[in-house]
Amino acid sequence: MIFDIVIVGAGPVGLALACGFANTKLKVAIIDKLSKKILVNPAIDGREIALTHHSANILKKIGVWNYIPNELISVIKEAKILDDSSKYSLNFKYQDINKESLGYLIPNNIIRRYLYKRLKDISNVTLINRTECLSIDNNNNKYSSLLLSNKRKIKSSLVVAADSRFSKMRSKVGISAFIHNFDKNMIVCRMEHEKPHHNIAYEFFRYKQTQASLPYIKKQSSIVTTVSKETSSYLKGISKNKFNKEIQNNFNNFFGKMKLIGKRYSYPMITTYSKKFVANRFALVGDAAVGMHPVTAHGFNLGLKGLEILTKEIKSALDRNIDISSSRVLRNYQYKLHRVAIPLYLSTNGIVSLYTNVTYPAKLARKFALRMVNSIKPVKQAFLGVLK
Ligand SMILES: Cc1cc2nc3c(=O)[nH]c(=O)nc-3n(C[C@H](O)[C@H](O)[C@H](O)COP(=O)(O)OP(=O)(O)OC[C@H]3O[C@@H](n4cnc5c(N)ncnc54)[C@H](O)[C@@H]3O)c2cc1C
């Protein structure tokens, strides 16, 4: 089997990348170890994805946004960030960016479901499901070849790995990554609450844990709790009633009575940044390139930005009739993605490190940082810039 582009991983980023090649002359394949049944209707995984306007525009361009039913999309009008139990908050408002909202909130399984629905309608993309990519040989000048779990070999001018932050393909081509283990877990779940959220997202950086809420439809929010591993086992193990009360207390009764809907999901907080994004006839996208800490909700947004850059470089090479996998094309992609990703990655890790530090100087710095971002216009604009 010979393709122009093979994408390893049909997660949200791999699927979106494949959709971006609709109506081109490229022969594309996308491979995932998951079955078609799961890809058609992915299970709820607790992640509710906050999307920027730029990301929504990318989803519009690749023809996916219109597939997502409006009633499943919630808007985020404001975001408030607070330190421990202080009443002072750093505020971001939709008016600050001259739009009708700061962004959107959509469950991850819904995004994946409609990306797949769109993909099915694209004739130049072949899906190979229930198949794992075992290894890659990218030492040839003309193509990379992949060995699949069904014992078949597949050749492609370019292999793009979108196979998660613990990317096997990345290791197989010898690219290492900076890995930061925060030694915490994030518990995510949907909860119904008595008082309305007014479409405001909250992030309470408490001294013991980080407690956040993202406004979903009706009086429901995505509740995000970042805690030590022990507390996370405790929170997952207790009864629903006890959990409801714990979270209600963590919010200081802010939302009134709260009730868990569905399950609680736990994710380890490990961030990764690949030392290179490209190699001979090989590129990394999505979490495989940069695995962000979810606290600033930029992971998928950055993945979409990365695939936008890569798609542009490839389409421009096609227009100029040059090899879509030439080192120049891939180096341009790497350079442009680094420029966007480095500041986001470092600032997010910095925010997490500061707001999980409870030494006296750090407590002072935490309060100072919120006031500084709120009152120094260029600093605030820099934060708002990534939401546009
Ligand atoms: C709790 C939480 C909350 C989040 N909230 C937000 C948010 O609000 N906003 C935001 O922008 N981002 C958010 N993110 C980040 C976002 O979920 C990720 O950035 C996104 O899922 C990455 O998608 P991906 O396609 O790169 O990788 P993945 O979703 O990890 O998909 C990888 C795919 O590759 C397949 N695969 C792996 N290895 C192989 C192989 N060898 N062969 C074949 N297939 C393979 C897997 O089966 C999988 O389908 C959050 C993350 C978490 C954990």
The ligand as an SDF file (V2000), in Angstrom:
LIG
                    3D

 53 58  0  0  0  0  0  0  0  0999 V2000
   -8.7450   16.3330   31.6400 C   0  0  0  0  0  0  0  0  0  0  0  0
   -8.3780   17.0000   30.3340 C   0  0  0  0  0  0  0  0  0  0  0  0
   -9.0220   18.1580   29.9490 C   0  0  0  0  0  0  0  0  0  0  0  0
   -8.6800   18.7920   28.7460 C   0  0  0  0  0  0  0  0  0  0  0  0
   -9.2830   19.9620   28.4120 N   0  0  0  0  0  0  0  0  0  0  0  0
   -8.9130   20.6120   27.2830 C   0  0  0  0  0  0  0  0  0  0  0  0
   -9.5110   21.8640   26.9200 C   0  0  0  0  0  0  0  0  0  0  0  0
  -10.4120   22.3690   27.6240 O   0  0  0  0  0  0  0  0  0  0  0  0
   -9.1070   22.4780   25.7780 N   0  0  0  0  0  0  0  0  0  0  0  0
   -8.1180   21.9490   24.9820 C   0  0  0  0  0  0  0  0  0  0  0  0
   -7.7850   22.5620   23.9660 O   0  0  0  0  0  0  0  0  0  0  0  0
   -7.5480   20.7710   25.2980 N   0  0  0  0  0  0  0  0  0  0  0  0
   -7.9050   20.0960   26.4180 C   0  0  0  0  0  0  0  0  0  0  0  0
   -7.3170   18.8940   26.7280 N   0  0  0  0  0  0  0  0  0  0  0  0
   -6.3040   18.3320   25.8180 C   0  0  0  0  0  0  0  0  0  0  0  0
   -6.8980   17.4760   24.6880 C   0  0  0  0  0  0  0  0  0  0  0  0
   -7.7770   16.5100   25.2190 O   0  0  0  0  0  0  0  0  0  0  0  0
   -5.7550   16.8230   23.9220 C   0  0  0  0  0  0  0  0  0  0  0  0
   -4.8450   17.8100   23.5280 O   0  0  0  0  0  0  0  0  0  0  0  0
   -6.2470   16.0650   22.6850 C   0  0  0  0  0  0  0  0  0  0  0  0
   -7.0840   14.9970   23.0410 O   0  0  0  0  0  0  0  0  0  0  0  0
   -5.0570   15.4900   21.9180 C   0  0  0  0  0  0  0  0  0  0  0  0
   -5.5230   14.7980   20.7970 O   0  0  0  0  0  0  0  0  0  0  0  0
   -4.5440   13.8700   19.9410 P   0  0  0  0  0  0  0  0  0  0  0  0
   -5.3580   13.4320   18.7790 O   0  0  0  0  0  0  0  0  0  0  0  0
   -3.2560   14.5530   19.7000 O   0  0  0  0  0  0  0  0  0  0  0  0
   -4.1730   12.6220   20.8800 O   0  0  0  0  0  0  0  0  0  0  0  0
   -5.0930   11.5100   21.5750 P   0  0  0  0  0  0  0  0  0  0  0  0
   -6.4340   12.0640   21.9340 O   0  0  0  0  0  0  0  0  0  0  0  0
   -4.2470   10.9650   22.6860 O   0  0  0  0  0  0  0  0  0  0  0  0
   -5.3180   10.3720   20.4550 O   0  0  0  0  0  0  0  0  0  0  0  0
   -4.2800    9.5080   20.0700 C   0  0  0  0  0  0  0  0  0  0  0  0
   -4.8780    8.4160   19.1710 C   0  0  0  0  0  0  0  0  0  0  0  0
   -3.8090    7.6140   18.6610 O   0  0  0  0  0  0  0  0  0  0  0  0
   -4.1570    6.2350   18.7110 C   0  0  0  0  0  0  0  0  0  0  0  0
   -2.8690    5.4900   18.7760 N   0  0  0  0  0  0  0  0  0  0  0  0
   -1.8920    5.6140   19.6920 C   0  0  0  0  0  0  0  0  0  0  0  0
   -0.8420    4.8250   19.3900 N   0  0  0  0  0  0  0  0  0  0  0  0
   -1.1570    4.2010   18.2320 C   0  0  0  0  0  0  0  0  0  0  0  0
   -0.4830    3.2540   17.4040 C   0  0  0  0  0  0  0  0  0  0  0  0
    0.7740    2.8290   17.6860 N   0  0  0  0  0  0  0  0  0  0  0  0
   -1.1020    2.7670   16.2980 N   0  0  0  0  0  0  0  0  0  0  0  0
   -2.3650    3.1930   15.9780 C   0  0  0  0  0  0  0  0  0  0  0  0
   -3.0530    4.1070   16.7260 N   0  0  0  0  0  0  0  0  0  0  0  0
   -2.4490    4.5930   17.8250 C   0  0  0  0  0  0  0  0  0  0  0  0
   -5.0190    6.1230   19.9600 C   0  0  0  0  0  0  0  0  0  0  0  0
   -5.8580    4.9790   19.9000 O   0  0  0  0  0  0  0  0  0  0  0  0
   -5.8070    7.4460   19.9170 C   0  0  0  0  0  0  0  0  0  0  0  0
   -7.0080    7.3010   19.1800 O   0  0  0  0  0  0  0  0  0  0  0  0
   -7.6430   18.2510   27.9200 C   0  0  0  0  0  0  0  0  0  0  0  0
   -7.0070   17.0630   28.3130 C   0  0  0  0  0  0  0  0  0  0  0  0
   -7.3550   16.4420   29.5040 C   0  0  0  0  0  0  0  0  0  0  0  0
   -6.6290   15.1840   29.9240 C   0  0  0  0  0  0  0  0  0  0  0  0
  1  2  1  0
  2  3  1  0
  2 52  2  0
  3  4  2  0
  4  5  1  0
  4 50  1  0
  5  6  2  0
  6  7  1  0
  6 13  1  0
  7  8  2  0
  7  9  1  0
  9 10  1  0
 10 11  2  0
 10 12  1  0
 12 13  2  0
 13 14  1  0
 14 15  1  0
 14 50  1  0
 15 16  1  0
 16 17  1  0
 16 18  1  0
 18 19  1  0
 18 20  1  0
 20 21  1  0
 20 22  1  0
 22 23  1  0
 23 24  1  0
 24 25  2  0
 24 26  1  0
 24 27  1  0
 27 28  1  0
 28 29  2  0
 28 30  1  0
 28 31  1  0
 31 32  1  0
 32 33  1  0
 33 34  1  0
 33 48  1  0
 34 35  1  0
 35 36  1  0
 35 46  1  0
 36 37  1  0
 36 45  1  0
 37 38  2  0
 38 39  1  0
 39 40  1  0
 39 45  2  0
 40 41  1  0
 40 42  2  0
 42 43  1  0
 43 44  2  0
 44 45  1  0
 46 47  1  0
 46 48  1  0
 48 49  1  0
 50 51  2  0
 51 52  1  0
 52 53  1  0
M  END
$$$$
